[in-house]
Amino acid sequence: MTNILDRRLHAFRPDLADQALQGQVEADRFTKGEPAQVTVPVAALHPVPDLARGIDTELLIGETVRVFERADGWAWVQADEDDYVGYLPETHIGPVRAPTHRIIVPRSFLYPEPELRKPHVAVLSMGSQLQIVGEAETRGNHYHVLADGTAVMSSHCRPVSEDLDDYVAVATRFIETPYLWGGRSGIGIDCSGLTQLALMMAGKKFPRDTDMQARVGTEITREDLRRGDLVFWKGHVGIMEDAETLLHANGHTMTVARENFEAAVKRIGWLYEQPTGYRRIL
């Protein structure tokens, strides 16, 4: 039974497993895990506890996880947003504090106080979740203030209960953001990370990896493509900005870029062959 469960989405090892999997997998011990929250701007999630290994995905500040184990400076966790399982440094998580707002621009600066002339202390990505406790104004600029006194621009935030209207428009905000394998932030992002993050900002939970995403929604034909549809290749996904334009994070330009769809199909074909599917998700 163990072999048919996706290890990316189910927390199980021979010595330890998620309590919810009891009866489905074999393990020496089961645990329900404990809640925690990401406390750094961007936390890389690794498949093994080794900083030298490539990353599977990233978690943003304020996102919550369940922690199944803490050992040797690492935490083995499962993300609440998309169920992804992996390892991150234990110092990157802390107690859960209910967020009130999230960042709605691709990147924003966190200042040590409500003053944009001060050196920033962090760069926050779209989707970052913050607990705001106050407001301030300096020379006409409005700030949201966090409990530790740090501050972000009010115009860069929106209450967590308010979703953005158009996920394609959200995705276009990332144009020229650098491509990063496993990236899921405004600092660097990959193709499926762009799709997932844009949809998350529009209030739709969506899987992380392309093979997972390709099972969501309704299958359509190439001739039916319109704004918001997804095009899949083996290991790649793009968003149709309109019937002729593909928006995708890609290793060709090493950015998020617009590309004529037919030209993209021809260019990508030599390496990834033809698209494997077309999906309408909304």
Salt bridges, closest charged atoms under 4 A:
ASP6 OD2 - ARG8 NH2 2.66
ASP15 OD2 - ARG13 NH2 2.83
ASP18 OD2 - ARG66 NH2 3.10
GLU34 OE2 - ARG70 NH2 3.00
GLU63 OE2 - ARG184 NH2 2.85
GLU69 OE1 - ARG13 NH1 2.95
GLU81 OE1 - LYS205 NZ 3.53
GLU90 OE2 - ARG70 NH1 3.17
GLU115 OE2 - ARG139 NH2 2.78
GLU137 OE1 - HIS142 ND1 3.97
GLU162 OE1 - ARG158 NE 3.85
ASP163 OD1 - ARG102 NH2 2.91
ASP166 OD2 - ARG227 NH2 2.65
ASP190 OD1 - ARG208 NH1 3.20
ASP209 OD2 - ARG8 NH1 2.95
ASP211 OD2 - ARG8 NH2 2.71
ASP229 OD2 - ARG280 NH2 2.85
GLU241 OE1 - ARG258 NE 2.62
GLU259 OE1 - HIS248 NE2 2.93
GLU259 OE2 - ARG267 NE 2.78
GLU262 OE1 - ARG222 NH2 2.65
